[in-house]
Amino acid sequence: MAQNEKIPYKIYLSEEEIPRQWYNVRADMKNKPAPLINPGTHEPMSAADLAPVFCDELVAQELDNDTAYIDIPQEIRDFYKMYRPSPLVRAYCLEEKLDTPAKIYYKFEGNNTSGSHKLNSAIAQAYYAKKQGLKGVTTETGAGQWGTALSMACAYLGLDCKVYMVKCSYEQKPFRREVMRTYGAQVTPSPSDTTQVGRKILAENPDTTGSLGCAISEAVEVAVGTEGYRYVLGSVLNQVLLHQSVIGLETKAALDKYGIVPDMIIGCAGGGSNLGGLVSPFMGEKLRGERDYRIIAVEPASCPSFTRGKFVYDFCDTGMVTPLAKMYTLGSGFIPSANHAGGLRYHGMSPILSQLYHDGLMEAVSVEQTAVFEAAEMFARVEGILPAPESSHAIRVAIDEALKCKQTGEEKTIVFGLTGTGYFDLVAYEKYNNGEMDDHIPTDEELAVGFAGIPRFEGNEI
Ligand SMILES: *Cc1c(COP(=O)(O)O)cnc(C)c1O
């Protein structure tokens, strides 16, 4: 491989260089993300309104649009030391394979048992719940990475963990379910008959394979109705993007060591947490007018919240039990086709990223899943890591951008987020290898069904 002697294959930071503070990009945003509002009154949710659902410290972080840097408690930093800092890898082998003048780097977050970046926020959320003296937490999980990460964090801190797992994943991914149970979590397929909202969804649609939106409704209902429990969410929320800023801060520190300035930063976007975390420090520079970068969100063509969604207030869940968030959304009733990137099958998008996208500060593209798996396979063969289908969306676009550089001869520097590994996604790889994978793209009529469920009120026209 044509390795440049100056830049190693992997840029590692030392343990000391694990960030001591998270960076809150909202502090530098001129147009702040819209607040969560009460679906009945349309008034912004106050800390007191949110307190029955989330633990207090996380509510404070959720509502804090002004503090740029928030200290990472020592206990959380100690946990981070078990699997961080994560490497920033120069994809020399991929560059050679593509025969591109582009320089490609990826930040690899798959070096822990949960197999994804989600542990960064799971430990923070579990920590604050424990500190508040709570007994346990409830959550939903789609593909299973978030549930796994949360079970690991809860096991470490001695908290109960109840996970509502989207039914199709529960059935398709028994191994993830068992990892969660190994870490002591109680896992229920959603929709289930253990909650009112689950029973209602099942009565209306008995054959449903579930969705993240349904599972959220169930987990929130159980949290609010059980003494000593709160609900935690693995993406979308402002607090989650805050915790995930460790990804971007480490990436920036590693690049700075070698004086590397990226031209573009690419990440897959489900609810937006890894992308938001990766790009936060770079977006901060952009917002403060210090530097410019292209920032690109990649989403599946089967669940195109950014590229085909509406920027309006909508429910975060199917059962309509959550507050309303202003975000790019396909409608909380939208159930995407059985795309294999389970972690990207969410109808909405982080309000922070939605605002930044709306303000033209970032771009978004959607890609079809066979093209994603083609990229995944090429990447696995040359770089060695078996990527998660979600992460492979970012790989696809990084490759496409590197191929454009080949056409133009430009030596662009591309950084992308490799959010996790795909060991539990081999059914998807099997489908791809057998040539049985299809690319379902929803028609405008199919999307209209989801849009029809968006709440209408003055100022929320679609
Ligand atoms: C959950 C997940 C994602 C998508 O979630 P975001 O909140 O958009 O980051 C991406 N990659 C992996 C591996 C995941 O587990």
The ligand as a Tripos MOL2 file, in Angstrom:
@<TRIPOS>MOLECULE
LIG
   15    15     1     0     0
SMALL
NO_CHARGES

@<TRIPOS>ATOM
      1 C1        -27.9260    3.3630   15.7420 C.3       1 LIG1
      2 C2        -26.8680    3.3070   14.7350 C.ar      1 LIG1
      3 C3        -26.7650    4.2810   13.7370 C.ar      1 LIG1
      4 C4        -27.7530    5.3730   13.5400 C.3       1 LIG1
      5 O1        -28.0730    6.1630   14.6230 O.3       1 LIG1
      6 P1        -27.7270    7.6980   14.7100 P.3       1 LIG1
      7 O2        -28.3760    8.1660   15.9260 O.co2     1 LIG1
      8 O3        -28.2510    8.3410   13.4660 O.co2     1 LIG1
      9 O4        -26.2620    7.7840   14.7870 O.co2     1 LIG1
     10 C5        -25.7070    4.1970   12.8730 C.ar      1 LIG1
     11 N1        -24.8100    3.2100   12.9310 N.ar      1 LIG1
     12 C6        -24.8850    2.2430   13.8800 C.ar      1 LIG1
     13 C7        -23.8670    1.1660   13.8760 C.3       1 LIG1
     14 C8        -25.9050    2.2750   14.8020 C.ar      1 LIG1
     15 O5        -25.9660    1.3350   15.7380 O.3       1 LIG1
@<TRIPOS>BOND
     1     1     2 1
     2     2     3 ar
     3     2    14 ar
     4     3     4 1
     5     3    10 ar
     6     4     5 1
     7     5     6 1
     8     6     7 2
     9     6     8 1
    10     6     9 1
    11    10    11 ar
    12    11    12 ar
    13    12    13 1
    14    12    14 ar
    15    14    15 1
@<TRIPOS>SUBSTRUCTURE
     1 LIG1         1 GROUP 0 **** ****
